């Protein structure tokens, strides 16, 4: 079936996310035409601030003190790691308004329509993993003041996240934006209270510095931030195509890096003062020491924020899985398909959360490192292609066409990814595997640097002499008379 003829569920026009007369977003993996672009570029700041301002972020800050780093070195490691990882995430955000497509489907240009399954699988693992940890933490938070077992709260929280994700893009932006103001106020007070009231303990055995531990914490913080790169464009793709790149990048970076550096540092402070910190118990204790009941309120607010990012993850997982299925069997991007995809992800999250052991903190640290390993080669290939090989010039039609220039399998992207990942393996350092080079370095994990350089440089080398396709030029003026039943014009751009 020709790419320009594959139908969506009817032509839609308007100023909202998909259509102006529908509460539920109608777009999914299809192209967002010019007349449906909307929103303000500064909205990316609060969206990603709240998206990152969750208790799972704070748990990352616990790692440094648990490895014997002093508070100062722990804070420096998480701040540098967060700032480094967010750099890649923010530059992905610029792809959204330029291409009008969700983040992961853009990978078809580097890996091919079916070859993109390689990074897709890693990304779905990230989405599901984060939502598992998020629903566990949110449940613990609500159980501090409300009755109900974990099965009950898992069902309730996942159901709320599913509803938010189904309604879609604009509601998620609205919820995240307004939560930002409340979170800043509440956690601003909490942070001051923690700094004043907590007694920071000196690390056992010395000055609290170890190069290996520092790199582990840096890598964990960087990997945590890079994991957000897989869906940044999902929430910037509705912006007008002519928004300045520097503003998209800056607002995304400021929001995501600011909240990560803040909350990870707060986690390091708490873990340096409390012998065996738990995210829920620590927030409650610190807050209640300021004003009785304030900590409990902060925990409840944190649980609400976790539900918000669960919805964001479910939405992104739906887009990625739909893109994967569409590569083998054309998918009509209807609301029904979106509901089915989001619901399927919810079931997987629920089952996995029930199966996870109670000691999830150790699992979480390994999970963050695994994210780093799988996503670094992808982000290197994707960003290198966008900024250095094709320089933002893509055929949007070809991204949906198996007979187009991107094809089903692109050996360049797949080779660069596989070689980059293989080059990282000797540098891995986890609780269950340590590579030979990492052992020689005393357990220090510098695999992310190796993966970025090897995958990025190799991809550029492999693309030398490659004939680039002629890019599509979206028509900013909507055409009337779209055939009944919906031509693929609401999935690919109308061409001049």
Secondary structure, 3 states (H helix, E strand, C coil): CCCCCCCCCCCCCCCCCCCCCCCCCCCCCCCCCHHHCCCCCCHHHHHHHHHHCCHHHHHHHHHHHHCCCCHHHHHHHHHHHHHHHHHHHHHHHHHHHHHCCCCHHHHHHHHCCCCCHHHHHHHHHHHHHHHHHHHHHHHHHHCCCCCCCHHHHHHHHHHHHHHHHHHCHHHHHHHHHHHHHHHHHHHHHHHHHHHHHCCCCCCCCCCCCCHHHHHHHHHHHHHHHHHHHHHCHHHCCCCCCCCCHHHHHHHHHHHHHHHHHHHHHHHHHHHHHCCCCCHHHHHHHHHHHHCCCHHHHHHHHHHHHHHHHHHHHHHHHHHHHHHHHHCCCCCCCCHHHHHHHHHHHHHHHHHHHHHCCCCHHHHHHHHHHHHHHHHHHHHHHHHHHHHHHCCCCCCHHHHCCCCCCCCCCCHHHHHHHHHHHHHHHCCCECCCCECHHHHHCCCCCCHHHHHHHHHHHHHHHHCCCCCCCCCCCECCCCCCCCCCCCCHHHCCCCEC
